[in-house]
Amino acid sequence: MRVSKKLLLGSVVATAAIVLAACAPQAATGGGEGEGEGPAEIVAGVVTSETGPLAGYGKQYLDAFKAGLDYATDGTNEVDGTKITIEYRDDAGDPDTAVTAAKELIGDGVNILLGSASSGVALAMAEQAEQNKVLFISGPAAADGVTGINDYTFRSGRQSAQDVATAGTFLDDIEGKTVAVFAQNNAFGQGNVAAVEAILGGKGATVTPVLVAEDVTEFTPFAQQVLSAEPDLVFVAWAGATSGAMWQAMSQQGVLESIPVVTGLGDAATFGAYGEASEKINFLNHYFPGAPDNEVNTAMVEAIESAGGTPDLFSPDGFNAAVMLVQAVKEGKGDVDAMIAALEGFEFEGPKGTNTVRAEDHALLQDMYQAKLVADGDTFVPELVATVDAADVAP
């Protein structure tokens, strides 16, 4: 059983006035700074999807970010006398739009950027962070390439490698087992094959891809192909309008009864997408409100619901980002190098329990979940099967 740790919001107080180099814009405004004091105000920019295909993810992040900032500052939006002001920008899920917003914010003196639901946006923002020497805390974007991309980029959510490693926990022992990856033959599917080969293959599994052309609408032959291969585990990576037909074929051909099948459990809007297969699938999961049981999660859920929102898959990412922002401001006083140092190795309690920012590459180590869907009237709801320890799925 994990011993709960108190929220760590820093322990080192700067002892000199902050002077930022010209290449690292000064975001602090207001009165002067005395011995051990920070600026009167620090402005941070949140750039994420308020419109576009990932607007739902952006809303989850933003609702939780506001709850997290309120939580981490005891409702004051201040830390050690420094006011934290947020400028919000919509990237519409487009990297070019995000970069334009980032440049505008940086031009106005902002040197802390947060957000990004899209992996393409996150990678573009990370490039801007390095070029302009500003702090960037990425959000729900799962691309593994964000981790370790440069010294200026952190993440407040999980990454794909943690998803794949969680899938592997449905087998008692990976070594010597065969894992079939059932996916579309596109960049998304091929990327998942590569991730499974790297992570589960690296633990001794034999990985067998079953890739299906994107225009296929009849999945029976492919379900039979999976059955014939007799794998020990099937990892499904699928997106798009054919999901329902694919899962129906997998169920009707007996794949779900014969072999453990694992896929990722998305946000609440997807819970009804699996049809008759719903209760036969094993789900790896980043978060749903009923998974963790701790005071921080309770506080976040209550705050989001009180504001008229709904906690969902990427709520922890927004909440964590706010906690990390407060830590950076508290310890770094607006100096980018000091803020980076304050976040490297930072351990704190978030909605999912203890999170640790790995110092060497800025991965966010966190628990993951095994879940199932169960019928609840006309719909399905998630139930926790097991909590997977952060160390067991560290990227």
TORKOL-4160 file (C-alpha; in steps of 0.2 Angstrom, whole numbers, padded with zeros to 4 digits, m for minus):
395
<pt num="1" X="0000" Y="0000" Z="0000"/>
<pt num="2" X="0007" Y="0017" Z="m0005"/>
<pt num="3" X="0010" Y="0030" Z="0009"/>
<pt num="4" X="0002" Y="0046" Z="0004"/>
<pt num="5" X="0013" Y="0061" Z="0003"/>
<pt num="6" X="0008" Y="0079" Z="0006"/>
<pt num="7" X="0007" Y="0090" Z="m0009"/>
<pt num="8" X="0025" Y="0097" Z="m0012"/>
<pt num="9" X="0024" Y="0115" Z="m0018"/>
<pt num="10" X="0043" Y="0118" Z="m0016"/>
<pt num="11" X="0056" Y="0121" Z="m0002"/>
<pt num="12" X="0069" Y="0132" Z="m0009"/>
<pt num="13" X="0067" Y="0151" Z="m0009"/>
<pt num="14" X="0076" Y="0162" Z="m0022"/>
<pt num="15" X="0088" Y="0174" Z="m0013"/>
<pt num="16" X="0092" Y="0186" Z="m0027"/>
<pt num="17" X="0083" Y="0198" Z="m0039"/>
<pt num="18" X="0078" Y="0189" Z="m0055"/>
<pt num="19" X="0086" Y="0195" Z="m0071"/>
<pt num="20" X="0081" Y="0186" Z="m0087"/>
<pt num="21" X="0092" Y="0186" Z="m0102"/>
<pt num="22" X="0085" Y="0194" Z="m0118"/>
<pt num="23" X="0081" Y="0177" Z="m0126"/>
<pt num="24" X="0070" Y="0172" Z="m0111"/>
<pt num="25" X="0056" Y="0185" Z="m0110"/>
<pt num="26" X="0051" Y="0192" Z="m0094"/>
<pt num="27" X="0034" Y="0188" Z="m0089"/>
<pt num="28" X="0034" Y="0196" Z="m0072"/>
<pt num="29" X="0026" Y="0213" Z="m0070"/>
<pt num="30" X="0023" Y="0225" Z="m0056"/>
<pt num="31" X="0033" Y="0231" Z="m0041"/>
<pt num="32" X="0051" Y="0228" Z="m0037"/>
<pt num="33" X="0058" Y="0213" Z="m0029"/>
<pt num="34" X="0067" Y="0212" Z="m0012"/>
<pt num="35" X="0078" Y="0199" Z="m0004"/>
<pt num="36" X="0069" Y="0182" Z="m0007"/>
<pt num="37" X="0054" Y="0190" Z="m0015"/>
<pt num="38" X="0046" Y="0186" Z="m0031"/>
<pt num="39" X="0038" Y="0198" Z="m0044"/>
<pt num="40" X="0021" Y="0205" Z="m0041"/>
<pt num="41" X="0013" Y="0196" Z="m0056"/>
<pt num="42" X="0018" Y="0182" Z="m0067"/>
<pt num="43" X="0008" Y="0179" Z="m0083"/>
<pt num="44" X="0006" Y="0161" Z="m0091"/>
<pt num="45" X="m0001" Y="0157" Z="m0107"/>
<pt num="46" X="m0013" Y="0142" Z="m0109"/>
<pt num="47" X="m0014" Y="0136" Z="m0128"/>
<pt num="48" X="m0026" Y="0122" Z="m0131"/>
<pt num="49" X="m0041" Y="0116" Z="m0141"/>
<pt num="50" X="m0056" Y="0126" Z="m0137"/>
<pt num="51" X="m0063" Y="0123" Z="m0155"/>
<pt num="52" X="m0059" Y="0110" Z="m0168"/>
<pt num="53" X="m0059" Y="0091" Z="m0167"/>
<pt num="54" X="m0051" Y="0090" Z="m0150"/>
<pt num="55" X="m0062" Y="0103" Z="m0142"/>
<pt num="56" X="m0069" Y="0091" Z="m0130"/>
<pt num="57" X="m0052" Y="0086" Z="m0123"/>
<pt num="58" X="m0048" Y="0104" Z="m0122"/>
<pt num="59" X="m0063" Y="0108" Z="m0111"/>
<pt num="60" X="m0058" Y="0093" Z="m0100"/>
<pt num="61" X="m0041" Y="0101" Z="m0098"/>
<pt num="62" X="m0047" Y="0119" Z="m0095"/>
<pt num="63" X="m0060" Y="0114" Z="m0082"/>
<pt num="64" X="m0048" Y="0105" Z="m0072"/>
<pt num="65" X="m0034" Y="0117" Z="m0074"/>
<pt num="66" X="m0045" Y="0131" Z="m0067"/>
<pt num="67" X="m0049" Y="0119" Z="m0052"/>
<pt num="68" X="m0031" Y="0115" Z="m0050"/>
<pt num="69" X="m0025" Y="0133" Z="m0049"/>
<pt num="70" X="m0038" Y="0136" Z="m0036"/>
<pt num="71" X="m0033" Y="0121" Z="m0026"/>
<pt num="72" X="m0015" Y="0124" Z="m0027"/>
<pt num="73" X="m0016" Y="0142" Z="m0022"/>
<pt num="74" X="m0030" Y="0140" Z="m0009"/>
<pt num="75" X="m0042" Y="0150" Z="m0020"/>
<pt num="76" X="m0030" Y="0166" Z="m0021"/>
<pt num="77" X="m0022" Y="0163" Z="m0038"/>
<pt num="78" X="m0006" Y="0169" Z="m0029"/>
<pt num="79" X="0009" Y="0161" Z="m0022"/>
<pt num="80" X="0021" Y="0169" Z="m0010"/>
<pt num="81" X="0014" Y="0186" Z="m0014"/>
<pt num="82" X="0015" Y="0183" Z="m0033"/>
<pt num="83" X="m0001" Y="0184" Z="m0043"/>
<pt num="84" X="m0003" Y="0171" Z="m0057"/>
<pt num="85" X="m0013" Y="0178" Z="m0072"/>
<pt num="86" X="m0018" Y="0166" Z="m0086"/>
<pt num="87" X="m0020" Y="0171" Z="m0104"/>
<pt num="88" X="m0030" Y="0158" Z="m0114"/>
<pt num="89" X="m0028" Y="0155" Z="m0132"/>
<pt num="90" X="m0037" Y="0143" Z="m0144"/>
<pt num="91" X="m0026" Y="0132" Z="m0155"/>
<pt num="92" X="m0041" Y="0123" Z="m0164"/>
<pt num="93" X="m0030" Y="0108" Z="m0164"/>
<pt num="94" X="m0019" Y="0115" Z="m0178"/>
<pt num="95" X="0000" Y="0117" Z="m0175"/>
<pt num="96" X="0002" Y="0133" Z="m0185"/>
<pt num="97" X="m0012" Y="0141" Z="m0175"/>
<pt num="98" X="m0004" Y="0136" Z="m0159"/>
<pt num="99" X="0013" Y="0142" Z="m0165"/>
<pt num="100" X="0006" Y="0159" Z="m0169"/>
<pt num="101" X="m0002" Y="0160" Z="m0152"/>
<pt num="102" X="0014" Y="0155" Z="m0144"/>
<pt num="103" X="0024" Y="0168" Z="m0153"/>
<pt num="104" X="0011" Y="0182" Z="m0149"/>
<pt num="105" X="0012" Y="0177" Z="m0130"/>
<pt num="106" X="0031" Y="0176" Z="m0130"/>
<pt num="107" X="0031" Y="0193" Z="m0139"/>
<pt num="108" X="0021" Y="0200" Z="m0125"/>
<pt num="109" X="0033" Y="0194" Z="m0112"/>
<pt num="110" X="0026" Y="0177" Z="m0107"/>
<pt num="111" X="0039" Y="0164" Z="m0103"/>
<pt num="112" X="0027" Y="0150" Z="m0097"/>
<pt num="113" X="0016" Y="0141" Z="m0109"/>
<pt num="114" X="0004" Y="0126" Z="m0105"/>
<pt num="115" X="m0009" Y="0116" Z="m0114"/>
<pt num="116" X="m0010" Y="0105" Z="m0130"/>
<pt num="117" X="m0022" Y="0091" Z="m0133"/>
<pt num="118" X="m0015" Y="0087" Z="m0150"/>
<pt num="119" X="0002" Y="0078" Z="m0151"/>
<pt num="120" X="0006" Y="0088" Z="m0167"/>
<pt num="121" X="0003" Y="0104" Z="m0157"/>
<pt num="122" X="0013" Y="0098" Z="m0143"/>
<pt num="123" X="0028" Y="0094" Z="m0154"/>
<pt num="124" X="0027" Y="0111" Z="m0162"/>
<pt num="125" X="0025" Y="0120" Z="m0146"/>
<pt num="126" X="0040" Y="0111" Z="m0139"/>
<pt num="127" X="0051" Y="0117" Z="m0153"/>
<pt num="128" X="0045" Y="0135" Z="m0149"/>
<pt num="129" X="0049" Y="0133" Z="m0131"/>
<pt num="130" X="0067" Y="0128" Z="m0135"/>
<pt num="131" X="0070" Y="0141" Z="m0148"/>
<pt num="132" X="0063" Y="0155" Z="m0137"/>
<pt num="133" X="0070" Y="0147" Z="m0120"/>
<pt num="134" X="0053" Y="0147" Z="m0112"/>
<pt num="135" X="0045" Y="0134" Z="m0100"/>
<pt num="136" X="0032" Y="0123" Z="m0109"/>
<pt num="137" X="0021" Y="0110" Z="m0099"/>
<pt num="138" X="0012" Y="0100" Z="m0112"/>
<pt num="139" X="m0006" Y="0093" Z="m0108"/>
<pt num="140" X="m0015" Y="0077" Z="m0114"/>
<pt num="141" X="m0005" Y="0075" Z="m0130"/>
<pt num="142" X="0002" Y="0057" Z="m0129"/>
<pt num="143" X="0016" Y="0056" Z="m0142"/>
<pt num="144" X="0031" Y="0048" Z="m0134"/>
<pt num="145" X="0042" Y="0061" Z="m0144"/>
<pt num="146" X="0037" Y="0075" Z="m0132"/>
<pt num="147" X="0046" Y="0066" Z="m0118"/>
<pt num="148" X="0064" Y="0071" Z="m0117"/>
<pt num="149" X="0063" Y="0082" Z="m0133"/>
<pt num="150" X="0072" Y="0097" Z="m0125"/>
<pt num="151" X="0076" Y="0104" Z="m0108"/>
<pt num="152" X="0061" Y="0117" Z="m0108"/>
<pt num="153" X="0047" Y="0104" Z="m0111"/>
<pt num="154" X="0038" Y="0095" Z="m0098"/>
<pt num="155" X="0021" Y="0085" Z="m0098"/>
<pt num="156" X="0006" Y="0085" Z="m0086"/>
<pt num="157" X="m0002" Y="0069" Z="m0093"/>
<pt num="158" X="0003" Y="0051" Z="m0098"/>
<pt num="159" X="0011" Y="0046" Z="m0114"/>
<pt num="160" X="0008" Y="0031" Z="m0126"/>
<pt num="161" X="0022" Y="0021" Z="m0119"/>
<pt num="162" X="0012" Y="0020" Z="m0102"/>
<pt num="163" X="m0003" Y="0015" Z="m0111"/>
<pt num="164" X="0006" Y="0000" Z="m0120"/>
<pt num="165" X="0015" Y="m0005" Z="m0104"/>
<pt num="166" X="m0002" Y="m0005" Z="m0095"/>
<pt num="167" X="m0009" Y="m0017" Z="m0109"/>
<pt num="168" X="0006" Y="m0029" Z="m0105"/>
<pt num="169" X="0000" Y="m0030" Z="m0087"/>
<pt num="170" X="m0015" Y="m0041" Z="m0092"/>
<pt num="171" X="m0002" Y="m0055" Z="m0094"/>
<pt num="172" X="0006" Y="m0062" Z="m0079"/>
<pt num="173" X="0023" Y="m0063" Z="m0088"/>
<pt num="174" X="0027" Y="m0055" Z="m0105"/>
<pt num="175" X="0042" Y="m0065" Z="m0109"/>
<pt num="176" X="0039" Y="m0079" Z="m0122"/>
<pt num="177" X="0021" Y="m0073" Z="m0125"/>
<pt num="178" X="0014" Y="m0068" Z="m0142"/>
<pt num="179" X="0005" Y="m0052" Z="m0143"/>
<pt num="180" X="m0006" Y="m0048" Z="m0159"/>
<pt num="181" X="m0008" Y="m0030" Z="m0163"/>
<pt num="182" X="m0025" Y="m0027" Z="m0172"/>
<pt num="183" X="m0025" Y="m0010" Z="m0180"/>
<pt num="184" X="m0028" Y="0000" Z="m0196"/>
<pt num="185" X="m0014" Y="0001" Z="m0209"/>
<pt num="186" X="m0011" Y="0019" Z="m0207"/>
<pt num="187" X="0001" Y="0030" Z="m0197"/>
<pt num="188" X="m0009" Y="0028" Z="m0181"/>
<pt num="189" X="m0009" Y="0009" Z="m0182"/>
<pt num="190" X="0009" Y="0007" Z="m0188"/>
<pt num="191" X="0014" Y="0019" Z="m0173"/>
<pt num="192" X="0005" Y="0007" Z="m0161"/>
<pt num="193" X="0014" Y="m0008" Z="m0168"/>
<pt num="194" X="0030" Y="0000" Z="m0166"/>
<pt num="195" X="0026" Y="0005" Z="m0148"/>
<pt num="196" X="0021" Y="m0013" Z="m0144"/>
<pt num="197" X="0036" Y="m0020" Z="m0152"/>
<pt num="198" X="0048" Y="m0008" Z="m0143"/>
<pt num="199" X="0039" Y="m0010" Z="m0126"/>
<pt num="200" X="0032" Y="m0027" Z="m0125"/>
<pt num="201" X="0044" Y="m0034" Z="m0137"/>
<pt num="202" X="0058" Y="m0027" Z="m0127"/>
<pt num="203" X="0051" Y="m0038" Z="m0112"/>
<pt num="204" X="0052" Y="m0054" Z="m0122"/>
<pt num="205" X="0036" Y="m0055" Z="m0131"/>
<pt num="206" X="0034" Y="m0059" Z="m0150"/>
<pt num="207" X="0023" Y="m0046" Z="m0158"/>
<pt num="208" X="0012" Y="m0051" Z="m0173"/>
<pt num="209" X="0004" Y="m0036" Z="m0182"/>
<pt num="210" X="m0013" Y="m0039" Z="m0190"/>
<pt num="211" X="m0015" Y="m0023" Z="m0200"/>
<pt num="212" X="m0032" Y="m0019" Z="m0209"/>
<pt num="213" X="m0034" Y="m0006" Z="m0224"/>
<pt num="214" X="m0043" Y="0009" Z="m0219"/>
<pt num="215" X="m0057" Y="0007" Z="m0232"/>
<pt num="216" X="m0061" Y="m0011" Z="m0226"/>
<pt num="217" X="m0079" Y="m0013" Z="m0219"/>
<pt num="218" X="m0080" Y="m0032" Z="m0218"/>
<pt num="219" X="m0069" Y="m0038" Z="m0203"/>
<pt num="220" X="m0074" Y="m0056" Z="m0202"/>
<pt num="221" X="m0058" Y="m0062" Z="m0211"/>
<pt num="222" X="m0047" Y="m0052" Z="m0200"/>
<pt num="223" X="m0055" Y="m0058" Z="m0184"/>
<pt num="224" X="m0053" Y="m0076" Z="m0191"/>
<pt num="225" X="m0034" Y="m0072" Z="m0194"/>
<pt num="226" X="m0032" Y="m0066" Z="m0176"/>
<pt num="227" X="m0040" Y="m0083" Z="m0170"/>
<pt num="228" X="m0029" Y="m0093" Z="m0181"/>
<pt num="229" X="m0013" Y="m0085" Z="m0175"/>
<pt num="230" X="m0018" Y="m0090" Z="m0157"/>
<pt num="231" X="m0009" Y="m0076" Z="m0148"/>
<pt num="232" X="m0009" Y="m0074" Z="m0129"/>
<pt num="233" X="m0015" Y="m0056" Z="m0130"/>
<pt num="234" X="m0023" Y="m0045" Z="m0143"/>
<pt num="235" X="m0020" Y="m0027" Z="m0142"/>
<pt num="236" X="m0032" Y="m0017" Z="m0152"/>
<pt num="237" X="m0028" Y="0001" Z="m0158"/>
<pt num="238" X="m0043" Y="0008" Z="m0168"/>
<pt num="239" X="m0051" Y="0024" Z="m0172"/>
<pt num="240" X="m0065" Y="0031" Z="m0183"/>
<pt num="241" X="m0082" Y="0026" Z="m0189"/>
<pt num="242" X="m0079" Y="0008" Z="m0192"/>
<pt num="243" X="m0075" Y="0004" Z="m0174"/>
<pt num="244" X="m0093" Y="m0003" Z="m0171"/>
<pt num="245" X="m0092" Y="m0015" Z="m0185"/>
<pt num="246" X="m0075" Y="m0020" Z="m0181"/>
<pt num="247" X="m0079" Y="m0024" Z="m0163"/>
<pt num="248" X="m0095" Y="m0033" Z="m0168"/>
<pt num="249" X="m0085" Y="m0045" Z="m0180"/>
<pt num="250" X="m0072" Y="m0048" Z="m0166"/>
<pt num="251" X="m0087" Y="m0053" Z="m0154"/>
<pt num="252" X="m0096" Y="m0064" Z="m0167"/>
<pt num="253" X="m0081" Y="m0073" Z="m0172"/>
<pt num="254" X="m0077" Y="m0078" Z="m0154"/>
<pt num="255" X="m0061" Y="m0068" Z="m0152"/>
<pt num="256" X="m0066" Y="m0060" Z="m0136"/>
<pt num="257" X="m0071" Y="m0076" Z="m0128"/>
<pt num="258" X="m0055" Y="m0085" Z="m0134"/>
<pt num="259" X="m0041" Y="m0073" Z="m0131"/>
<pt num="260" X="m0039" Y="m0058" Z="m0119"/>
<pt num="261" X="m0042" Y="m0043" Z="m0129"/>
<pt num="262" X="m0036" Y="m0026" Z="m0123"/>
<pt num="263" X="m0039" Y="m0008" Z="m0129"/>
<pt num="264" X="m0039" Y="0009" Z="m0122"/>
<pt num="265" X="m0054" Y="0016" Z="m0113"/>
<pt num="266" X="m0057" Y="0033" Z="m0119"/>
<pt num="267" X="m0068" Y="0047" Z="m0112"/>
<pt num="268" X="m0086" Y="0045" Z="m0107"/>
<pt num="269" X="m0093" Y="0049" Z="m0124"/>
<pt num="270" X="m0085" Y="0033" Z="m0131"/>
<pt num="271" X="m0092" Y="0021" Z="m0117"/>
<pt num="272" X="m0107" Y="0016" Z="m0128"/>
<pt num="273" X="m0096" Y="0013" Z="m0144"/>
<pt num="274" X="m0092" Y="m0006" Z="m0141"/>
<pt num="275" X="m0110" Y="m0013" Z="m0142"/>
<pt num="276" X="m0112" Y="m0031" Z="m0137"/>
<pt num="277" X="m0093" Y="m0032" Z="m0135"/>
<pt num="278" X="m0093" Y="m0020" Z="m0121"/>
<pt num="279" X="m0092" Y="m0032" Z="m0106"/>
<pt num="280" X="m0080" Y="m0044" Z="m0115"/>
<pt num="281" X="m0066" Y="m0032" Z="m0117"/>
<pt num="282" X="m0051" Y="m0028" Z="m0105"/>
<pt num="283" X="m0048" Y="m0009" Z="m0105"/>
<pt num="284" X="m0032" Y="0000" Z="m0100"/>
<pt num="285" X="m0036" Y="0017" Z="m0094"/>
<pt num="286" X="m0028" Y="0034" Z="m0090"/>
<pt num="287" X="m0042" Y="0040" Z="m0079"/>
<pt num="288" X="m0060" Y="0040" Z="m0075"/>
<pt num="289" X="m0067" Y="0049" Z="m0060"/>
<pt num="290" X="m0071" Y="0033" Z="m0050"/>
<pt num="291" X="m0054" Y="0025" Z="m0052"/>
<pt num="292" X="m0043" Y="0034" Z="m0039"/>
<pt num="293" X="m0048" Y="0036" Z="m0021"/>
<pt num="294" X="m0040" Y="0051" Z="m0013"/>
<pt num="295" X="m0043" Y="0068" Z="m0006"/>
<pt num="296" X="m0036" Y="0077" Z="m0022"/>
<pt num="297" X="m0047" Y="0068" Z="m0034"/>
<pt num="298" X="m0062" Y="0071" Z="m0023"/>
<pt num="299" X="m0058" Y="0090" Z="m0022"/>
<pt num="300" X="m0055" Y="0091" Z="m0041"/>
<pt num="301" X="m0071" Y="0081" Z="m0045"/>
<pt num="302" X="m0081" Y="0092" Z="m0034"/>
<pt num="303" X="m0074" Y="0108" Z="m0040"/>
<pt num="304" X="m0077" Y="0104" Z="m0059"/>
<pt num="305" X="m0095" Y="0098" Z="m0055"/>
<pt num="306" X="m0098" Y="0114" Z="m0045"/>
<pt num="307" X="m0093" Y="0125" Z="m0060"/>
<pt num="308" X="m0105" Y="0115" Z="m0071"/>
<pt num="309" X="m0092" Y="0104" Z="m0079"/>
<pt num="310" X="m0090" Y="0085" Z="m0080"/>
<pt num="311" X="m0073" Y="0077" Z="m0074"/>
<pt num="312" X="m0067" Y="0065" Z="m0088"/>
<pt num="313" X="m0052" Y="0056" Z="m0096"/>
<pt num="314" X="m0040" Y="0071" Z="m0097"/>
<pt num="315" X="m0045" Y="0080" Z="m0081"/>
<pt num="316" X="m0030" Y="0075" Z="m0071"/>
<pt num="317" X="m0019" Y="0083" Z="m0085"/>
<pt num="318" X="m0026" Y="0100" Z="m0082"/>
<pt num="319" X="m0026" Y="0099" Z="m0064"/>
<pt num="320" X="m0008" Y="0093" Z="m0063"/>
<pt num="321" X="m0003" Y="0107" Z="m0075"/>
<pt num="322" X="m0009" Y="0120" Z="m0063"/>
<pt num="323" X="0000" Y="0112" Z="m0048"/>
<pt num="324" X="0016" Y="0111" Z="m0059"/>
<pt num="325" X="0014" Y="0129" Z="m0063"/>
<pt num="326" X="0012" Y="0135" Z="m0045"/>
<pt num="327" X="0028" Y="0125" Z="m0041"/>
<pt num="328" X="0037" Y="0133" Z="m0055"/>
<pt num="329" X="0032" Y="0150" Z="m0050"/>
<pt num="330" X="0035" Y="0147" Z="m0031"/>
<pt num="331" X="0052" Y="0141" Z="m0033"/>
<pt num="332" X="0058" Y="0149" Z="m0049"/>
<pt num="333" X="0051" Y="0167" Z="m0047"/>
<pt num="334" X="0049" Y="0169" Z="m0066"/>
<pt num="335" X="0067" Y="0163" Z="m0070"/>
<pt num="336" X="0066" Y="0150" Z="m0083"/>
<pt num="337" X="0081" Y="0140" Z="m0078"/>
<pt num="338" X="0075" Y="0141" Z="m0060"/>
<pt num="339" X="0058" Y="0135" Z="m0065"/>
<pt num="340" X="0065" Y="0120" Z="m0074"/>
<pt num="341" X="0075" Y="0115" Z="m0059"/>
<pt num="342" X="0060" Y="0117" Z="m0048"/>
<pt num="343" X="0050" Y="0104" Z="m0059"/>
<pt num="344" X="0064" Y="0091" Z="m0062"/>
<pt num="345" X="0061" Y="0078" Z="m0049"/>
<pt num="346" X="0046" Y="0086" Z="m0042"/>
<pt num="347" X="0034" Y="0074" Z="m0033"/>
<pt num="348" X="0017" Y="0079" Z="m0029"/>
<pt num="349" X="m0001" Y="0072" Z="m0025"/>
<pt num="350" X="m0013" Y="0074" Z="m0040"/>
<pt num="351" X="m0030" Y="0066" Z="m0044"/>
<pt num="352" X="m0022" Y="0050" Z="m0048"/>
<pt num="353" X="m0011" Y="0049" Z="m0033"/>
<pt num="354" X="0008" Y="0052" Z="m0032"/>
<pt num="355" X="0016" Y="0059" Z="m0048"/>
<pt num="356" X="0034" Y="0061" Z="m0051"/>
<pt num="357" X="0042" Y="0072" Z="m0064"/>
<pt num="358" X="0057" Y="0061" Z="m0070"/>
<pt num="359" X="0072" Y="0073" Z="m0069"/>
<pt num="360" X="0082" Y="0066" Z="m0084"/>
<pt num="361" X="0068" Y="0067" Z="m0097"/>
<pt num="362" X="0053" Y="0075" Z="m0089"/>
<pt num="363" X="0041" Y="0060" Z="m0091"/>
<pt num="364" X="0027" Y="0061" Z="m0078"/>
<pt num="365" X="0027" Y="0044" Z="m0069"/>
<pt num="366" X="0010" Y="0040" Z="m0063"/>
<pt num="367" X="m0002" Y="0026" Z="m0059"/>
<pt num="368" X="m0012" Y="0018" Z="m0073"/>
<pt num="369" X="m0028" Y="0008" Z="m0072"/>
<pt num="370" X="m0036" Y="m0009" Z="m0078"/>
<pt num="371" X="m0055" Y="m0006" Z="m0081"/>
<pt num="372" X="m0070" Y="m0014" Z="m0087"/>
<pt num="373" X="m0087" Y="m0008" Z="m0094"/>
<pt num="374" X="m0103" Y="m0014" Z="m0086"/>
<pt num="375" X="m0121" Y="m0012" Z="m0091"/>
<pt num="376" X="m0130" Y="0002" Z="m0082"/>
<pt num="377" X="m0148" Y="0003" Z="m0089"/>
<pt num="378" X="m0146" Y="0009" Z="m0107"/>
<pt num="379" X="m0128" Y="0013" Z="m0106"/>
<pt num="380" X="m0112" Y="0007" Z="m0099"/>
<pt num="381" X="m0101" Y="0013" Z="m0085"/>
<pt num="382" X="m0083" Y="0010" Z="m0081"/>
<pt num="383" X="m0077" Y="0000" Z="m0065"/>
<pt num="384" X="m0060" Y="m0002" Z="m0059"/>
<pt num="385" X="m0052" Y="m0019" Z="m0060"/>
<pt num="386" X="m0034" Y="m0014" Z="m0054"/>
<pt num="387" X="m0022" Y="0000" Z="m0051"/>
<pt num="388" X="m0006" Y="m0002" Z="m0060"/>
<pt num="389" X="0009" Y="0005" Z="m0050"/>
<pt num="390" X="0018" Y="0020" Z="m0058"/>
<pt num="391" X="0035" Y="0011" Z="m0058"/>
<pt num="392" X="0028" Y="m0004" Z="m0067"/>
<pt num="393" X="0023" Y="0006" Z="m0082"/>
<pt num="394" X="0036" Y="0020" Z="m0082"/>
<pt num="395" X="0041" Y="0024" Z="m0100"/>
